[in-house]
Structures are given as structure tokens and as C-alpha cells.
Amino acid sequence: MFAGNSTYKQRARIAVGILLLTAIVCVNWPQKLPPVALMLATAPDGLNVETPNANPTGEATAPQVNTQALAKQGDLVFVWNDLLYLAEGASGSVRALSDSGQALAPTWSPDGEWVAYIRVTENSSQSGPLWLVRRDGSQAHEVQGLPRDLWVKDFVWSPTDNQLAVSVHGHGLWLVPTTGKPEQLDPAPWLYRAAWSPNGQYIAYNYCLSGDTPRDDGDHDVLCVIDITNRQRYDLVQTHDAGIRLLGWWPDGNGILYWEVPAHGGSVATDGVMIQSVPLTYTPGKGQPSIVATGSEPPGTPLKRADANSKQPIALTGTLCYQDWTRFTRDGKLLVVDGYGREAWANKQLALLDPRDGQQKKLANPKGRVALDPALSATDGRIAFVTAPDQGPAWSPNDDEYKAWEAERTLHVRDQDGKLTTLTQAGKGIIQPQWSADGKQISFVAQGAIWTVAADNQSPAQKIVELDQNADNFSLYGRVNYIPYFSWFQP
């Protein structure tokens, strides 16, 4: 059961939001916004103790950023009082990137020069038109030409170029440049999510064979990729009355991972479904290589899930369909929060999976606790993660009980030898840790703010900035999500 009335309303709002997308509301605003003057931290522990830029009522009119702490992490875009701000770690400058509306889901371009985000026009679904803005506040504009509003999961930057793959509900897959018009790549009925290949050459996604008309034998999804150079589509897997939710590509581009959802069941997916891994073969030809599922017969035809004689994807393990609960290690293993059941407070532990053969290794939890929110250090593979009390699947908390459970979320680091360190300096109530590029700091969310703490646990945590005072953390059965409110750029 969902934790209490208020959190139940959050879940209901998200569910309604998936179904409702409304017409785009166009809002004009200045092409370049001025920087924000801020008062810097002076407290010994790096925390700000004064309210800057206050209006006559005493309310802050700009976010208070601890630039000393920020410098340890990188550049940060974040939502505060519905507006989008950028805080630069190297220079310490802070500027507004929007001046009206409600910003949500900011994400960085691969070169760190652009930010894409949604300007919410439909509160019940948290959806709205896509906006683009340069990091200096210039060239801010609503993307024109997309047929519908977007939700937070609907757009993703290319890893190599300043263009986005956009999933438009009911209108398929689109390619959106920072300048110029969007282009529809594939009508792709029932498209859920798209994912770029590591080299930026291909986009993986799904479509449903039945389109808008249900089939008597079930609605079969197809996993496919499209070559964005020649617009050639390659079908890889055909399900049997099941949906596909893209997880992503293997880091070397030689395979794709997805969740397979029986009968397209939303409730089924909420309780966890199997991750499937599809190895790929690239066949040389004119122009770019063609791409097929390894072992397909005849070569180039999709693997058929309903055909016992067909080569099948590699089943890995059952997890909830949260991309931020999956991470790739430097040697190509997939780190996941393993375990069925929609409740984050039960049956959750970390596991390392090999997408090439399905081999897996479970990582032991601290006794009596579940493991959540994994993050990997790019420097040496250390794992930062959160634990909380294991309450079992039958636990049905009221609001106070749930808040008490959430307040017990603790930050740990597991080193390469499996040694566990509890980062006591971080305090409790920890959500969504993320490593700094040099592996010396870990940022996290707690008490409605972004903090940073030394990974060696030798100094107190420092608050970087408060998040949006109106932020709804998208909590669902104990999985707490502040991702739609900030994004790091760590060159």
C-alpha cells in the first residue's frame, strides 16, 4: 500500500499524468536573462546562514548557493521556486535560465552548452512543451513543431551531438536539433522511451505492431534501432503480447537492454519485470553497418519471443523499471537494485549482472536493511548506495510511519574489495547519491536540498542549495525521486 494519503495523491497524480497530455501553451520571454547576485556562505561548515535578496516580506527572491561546496561537484542546473537556475562550480556564478512558468526535468547537452527542460502547462500530468536554452541564458526558446506536450521521460540528448531523441505520445519518435525544425523519424505507435547508442549513430526504441487497433492474438511490441544517418530501421525482437521499456545500450554498443512487460500491464510493471539483454551483430555494407540481433534466423529477422525455435534474448533478473536504479561498471557489468515487489522497503538488494551471459552476483545488504539508489565512481568503481530498514512487503505505513522510515535512509560506500563504509558525516534521510568526477565527493538530496560530503567521511556534509520549495518528489512506494529538479554537468 502507498504510504499515507498525501503520498497516495502523489501516486494518483503521476498515474493521471501518464494518461493526460494537453495542448501546448506558448509563452514568450527574454532571449537572455541577467545573472543573479547572491550572498555567499560564511559559516564555518560552509552552510549559509542568511537569506539573500529578500523582498519586504522577508522571503528570498533568489536561491542561496554555497559556491564553496558547489566547486567540489561541477555545474548544476536546478529548479527553485519553479524557475530554472544554473550554478557554475568553477566560476561560482549563478544565473536564471527562465523567468516565468514552471520548469521541470532539466538535462544537459553533451558539451554542456545547452539545457533542455519542460515548461509545465498541465499540473496534473506535469507535462508541457520542450524548451531549450544556452548556459549563458541566450537563445531561450520553446521548440516549435512537436505535435504534443512532453513528460519528464520523453527526451534524451545524443551523447555526441547537440540534438535530442524525443518520444511524443501517440506521434512516435522525433529528432530535435538545438536550432532548426524537429523531424519525425518513425510514427512508432505505443513508443515508450528511446535510448541513444554510445556512439550517437543509432537510437533504440519500441513500437507496437497492432498500432491503435488491438489484435486478437495480443499486442506485440518490437524492439528496434534506427540509423539516424540513413534513416534505416532494423527490427531486433518481437514480443508475444508484451510491452517493451528501454533500459539502454551496453557501454560498448554491442547490445541493448529492455524490460519486457507482459500484456503491457502497468500494474505488472510496477511490481517488477525481467530485464532482457539482446546481443547485437554489425554487418558491413554500403554506408553504415546494418545491425541485427545476434543469432537471428534468417539473419536480419527479429527474434520471436513466441517461437520456441527462435534464438531468445538473455534473461537477467527481475527489477522495478527505474533507469536510475541501474548503472554500468567500467568492465561492462550492470549494477541494479534487484528484487520484485513495488515496495522499496522490502526485498531490495544490489546485484551485478553480466549482460553477455546472464551471470550474476548478489551484493549482501547490511543486516535488516534494503539497498537502494546505487551510484558508481568513474575513477575506481566504488559503489555509493542508500540503505533503509527492511519492513517486509506486508508493511502498510501511515504518513508518520513512512516519514520515519524515510528519515532512516543512510549513505554507504562499498570499495572494490567489498568493504563497507557508512558515511556518518552525511547524516540521514539520504536520497539519490552521485559521485563527483574525481571520486572525492558524493552529492545527495536530503531535507529538500542538495548536499555534498567527502567520500572518505572525514568532514561534515555541506549544503549546496535548497531545491524547489514546491517540489513534489515523485515518491512511489518508498522510491523517492528528485531527478526532475536538477542535473549535474561534470566535464
Secondary structure, 3 states (H helix, E strand, C coil): CCCHHHHHHHHHHHHHHHHCCCCCCCCCCCCCCCECCCCCCCCCCCCCCCCCCECCCCCECCCCCCHHHHCCCCEEEEEECCEEEEECCCCCCEEECCCCCEEEEEEECCCCCEEEEEEECECCCCEECEEEEECCCCCCEECCCCCCCECCCCEEECCCCCEEEEEECCCEEEEEECCCCCEEEECCCCCCCCEECCCCCEEEEEEECCCCCCCCCCCCEEEEEEECCCCEEEEEEECCCEEEEEEEECCCCCEEEEEEEECCCHHHHHCCEEEEEEEEEEECCCCCCEEEECCCCCCCCCEECCCCCCCCCEEEEEECCCHHHEEECCCCCEEEEECCCCCCCCCCEEEEECCCCCCEEEECCCCCEEEEEEEECCCCCCEEEEEEECCCCCCCCCHHHHHHHHCCCEEEEECCCCCEEECHHHCECCEEEEECCCCCEEEEEECCEEEEEECCCCCCCEEEEECCCCCCCCCECCECCCHHHEEEECC
